[in-house]
Amino acid sequence: MDEKTKNNQIQQFKSWIDQEKLLKEIDDILLERYLKVYDNLEKAQDLLKFNLTLRKSGPHLFTNRDVLSSEFQSAKRTFQFCPLPKLTSENHKVTIIRLVDLDHNVFDYVQTVKMVLMCFDVRFIMYDDYDKTIASGERFVIDTTGLSFRHFLKIATNISTVRLYMRFLQEAIPFNIKQLHFISSSSVFDKMFSLLRPFLKKELIEIMNIHTEGIQSLHKHFDKDVLPSEYGGDLGPIKDIHEVFMEKVLAKRDYVINDDNWKMLN
């Protein structure tokens, strides 16, 4: 889509939002993301409306959100959601998700999901690299190292949140998931996958890759220049990358905390 067509569609999108009385305002980059999913204005409108509607069914995840809250800070110390700064040669965004504090006593599944959704909302009002590019797809690396049976129980006892989260990721977020990679060094992984499988679409299961022998097989799917050093890449320590991203999340605190950005007027 050329720049003139894109800007024209964004303006049409905004006019429709005003006519429908959906929102007080919405970020242009976020609208561009919705248009990128389908390259079709009507489908983008439907996706936005569904996103806003689904948020209403999960107030425990989508309201009272503050990146300075003790709950967010605790989740951030326990769990890393780390979008990587460089796109792949296919224009895909890579995000690594992993436990960093393995103590099950400090793991709160609901607050972790809430934190991740807040991070997505911040990421979606920023471009995916320095050239003002929006990724054509998403690749997730989910490292289950350190996942214990006690962690699994905390997830399994919040099945309604699991269901909503899986539906939101697959049906309501403005992106296309291209690859899912699980680093499975945990004996609990099979139990976790059995728990999640009923909520996963066939299309998502088909793009899953399970790595049972460490990180080396990741390099069949990723060039080293898009991975952090812990995963055999050239980007440097994931801790540093994560800190830079979290500084961006903190800078958007007012945006995240304002429920009007996602509250349907009608």
N, C-alpha and C positions, 0 to 999 in steps of 0.2 A: 504494500500500500504506500503510495507516495505521500509526501508531507501535506499537500493541499487536500487530498482526499481524506487523510487521517483527521486533519483539523476540522474539516466539514462534518465528518461523522461524529466527532466529539461534541460539536455544537448541536447537532441533531439529537444526540444522546442527552445532553443537558436540557434541551427544550422538552424532550419527552419526560424527563424526571420532574421538571416544573409542572407540566400539564397533569401528570399523574399524582402530583403532590407527594412524591416519595420521600424526598430528603430536603433539608434546608440548603445543603451544598455538598459537593463531592469533588475530590481531587482529579485533575485532568489525567495524571499518569495512571491513576486507578481505572479511570474510564478506558484509557488506551489498552490496559491489560484485558479488560472484559472484551473489547473489540478484537484483540489478538487471538483469543481462544477460538473463535469461530470465523472471524473475518466477515461477520454478518451482523448488522445492527439489531435486527429483531431478536436474534438468538442471544446477543449480548444483553439486551434489555431483560429478557426472560431470566437469564442467569443472575443478573443483579437482583431482580425481584425475589428470586428463590433464595439467594444468599441472605437478604435482609429478613425474609420470612423465617428461615431456619434459625437465625440468631434469636428470634423471639421465643423459640422453644427451649433455649438453654440460657436463661438469665444468670445461672451460676458460673457460666463460662464467658458471657459476653457483656456483663455489666459490672460496675464497681471495679474498674481496672486501673491500676496505678503501678507504674514500673518502680516506684519507690516504696511500695508496700512491703511489709515483712514477708508476706506470702510469695510475692514475685522474687524477692531477693533470695529467699530460701530455695525456691525452685531453680533459680539460676545457678546457685552453688552446687546443686545436686545433679543437674541435667544440662547438657549442652545442646542447643539448637544453633547450628553454625553454618549459615550460607557462605560459600566460598567466593572470593572476589573475582575470580577469572572464569569466563564462560568456556565451554568446550568448543572444539572446532565445529560442532554441529549447532552451536548457539544455544546450548543447554546450560541451565543453572544447576550447580551441584550443592547439596546441603548435607552436612554430616550431623547425625543425631546420635547421642550416646550418654550414658551415665558417667558422671565424673566423681561423685561421692557414692561409693558402693554400699553404704550403710542403709539398710532397708528402713531403719527407724526414722530417718529424715526424709524419706521419699513419700511425697504426697501426689498421687496420680492426678487428681482433679486440678490441683494448682499447677502441675506440670503442663497439662493440656491447655489450661488457661494462659500460661506464659507463652507457649508455642503459638497459640492463636493471636496473641498480642504482637508477637514478633512477625508473624505473617502480615498483619495489618500494617505494620511499619514498613516492611520490605516492599509492600505493594504500592507505596506512594513514592518509591525511589526507583531510578533506573538500575538495571542489573550490571552495568559496567560503566566505565568512564566515557564511553562514546554515546551515551543516552540511548542505549539499546535495551529492549525488553526481550527476555529470553523466549525462544520458541518452544521450550519444553523444560521439564524439571527431572533431575535425577536425585534420588535420595539414597544415602548410605546410612543404614541403621545398624549401629554397632551394639550388639547385645552382650558384649563382654561385661561380666560382673552381675548380670541379671540373675537374681536368685529366686527360689520358690516363694520367699516372703514378698519380694517385689511383685511376683505374679499374682499372689493372693490379693494384694492391694489394688491391682488392676481388675481382677476378676470380680471383686466385690463392688465395683463401680460400673457395672455392665451397661447401664443406661447412658453414662457418659461415653463409654467406648462406642456404643451404637451411634450416638449423635456425632461424635468426632469423626468416625469413619465415613458417615454419610456426608458430612460437611466437606471433608477433604476430597471425596470422589465426585460430588455432585454440585458443590456450591462455590468453590474457590476458583478465581480466574487464572487457571493455568492448566496445562496438559502434562500429566505425568508420563514420562518416556521410559524410565527405568527405576526399579526398586532393587537395592542391593542389601542383603542382610549378612552381616558378619556374625556367624553363629558358632561362637565358642562356648556358649552356655548350654548346659544340659536341659535348661528350662525352655529352650526355644521351641521345641515341638509342642509343648503345652500352650505356649503363647500363640503359636500359629493356629492351633486348633480353636483357641478362643476367638481369634480374629476372623478366621476363614468364613463364618456365616455372614459377616458384614462386608466381605470383599467381593467386588465385581469380578466376573470371569476375566475381563480384559486386564484387570490389575494383576491377577494371579499369573497371567500369561507373560507379564514383563518382569516377574520376580527372578532374581538371581540369588542363590544362597551359597555363601562362601564358608566352607567348613574347615578350611586349612589355612586360616590366617588371611593376610592382606594381599599376598602375592597375586592371587587370581583377579584382584581388582584391576590390575594393570592391563588385563585383556580388554577392559572396557573404558579405561580412563588413561589419558596421557599424564605423565608425571607432573607436567607444569600446571595442572589444575587441582592437585592434591596437596595437603599439608604434609609436613615431614613425618608425622606419626604414621602416615599411610603410604610411605615410600615416595612422597612427592617433593616438589621444589618450592612450595609456597611459604615454607617456614612453619614454626610451631602453631598448632591449632589454637592454643591458649591466646596467642597474640591476635590471631584473626578474629576469634570470638570476642575479645575485649574491644576491638575496633567496632564490630557490629553492635555490641551492647551500648557503646557510646552513642551510636546513631539512634538506637531505640530510646535511650534516655533523652536525647535531644528532641524526640517527638512525643514526650510525655503528655503535653497538653492535647495533642491530637488523639492519643489513645484514651485518655481519661474522659474525653468528651463523648458521651453516649449519643449525642445528636448526630454524630457522623455516620451512625448506622441505624438510628431509630426511625422507623417508617412514620411519616406524618399522618398517613391515612389508616 
